[in-house]
Amino acid sequence: MNKFQQAIMVSADDVSKLRRPDVFRVLDGWPGNADSRVTFADWIVTNRPDLSEEVAECLADPELSGAK
């Protein structure tokens, strides 16, 4: 299990089961820096293109921990 899969497990058994309302939680809980959070977000979108809009909105949200 890689670090991205482990981070998803905060909210879902795996990325295929990640719900739209949980995207912010997993991105906000990401332990790395902002650059690695973007890499994590890209991984989510690669595996779940249907969540791409939600991921983009979350990354733009100033409430996200460590957001610029």
N, C-alpha and C positions, 0 to 999 in steps of 0.2 A: 504494500500500500504506500503510495507516495504522499507527500505533504499536502497536496491539493485535496486528495481523497480524504485524508484525515480531517482537514478543515471543514469539508462538506458534512462530515458526520456529526457536527454540532446541531445540524438541522434535518439531516436526511440520511438514510442508509447508504445512498450513493447519489452521484450527480443526476442520474436519470429520474430520481424521485424528488429532487429539489423543487420546492414550490416557489412560485413567484414572490409571495410575501416573505420568504426566508432569504432571499438574495442579499438584502441589506445586512441582515444579521451575520451571514457568513463573511461578507466583505468587511464589515465593521470589526469582526472578531479576528481578522487576519493578523497574525503576530509580526509579520515582516514590515518593511518600509513601504512607502507609497509606490515605488517602482515595482517591487515584487507583488504588491496588491494588484497592479495593472496586469502583470503576468498571470496572476491567479484569475483575474476577471476574464482575460483572453481565453484561458483554459476552460472556464465555465461556458463561454460563448461557443467555443469550438465543439464542446460536448453537448451543448444545449442551445442551438441557434435560436430557438423560440424564446429564450430569455435575454436576447441581446439588447432589447430596448430597456428592460428593467435594469440590466447591468450598467448600461450607459447612464441612466438616470441616477442610480446609486453612486456611481463614481463622481458625478457632478454635484452630489448633495453635500453642502457644507457641514452637515451634521456627522458625516462619516469621519471616524477617528483618524486624525492625522491629515485630514484634507487640507489643501492649500487655501 
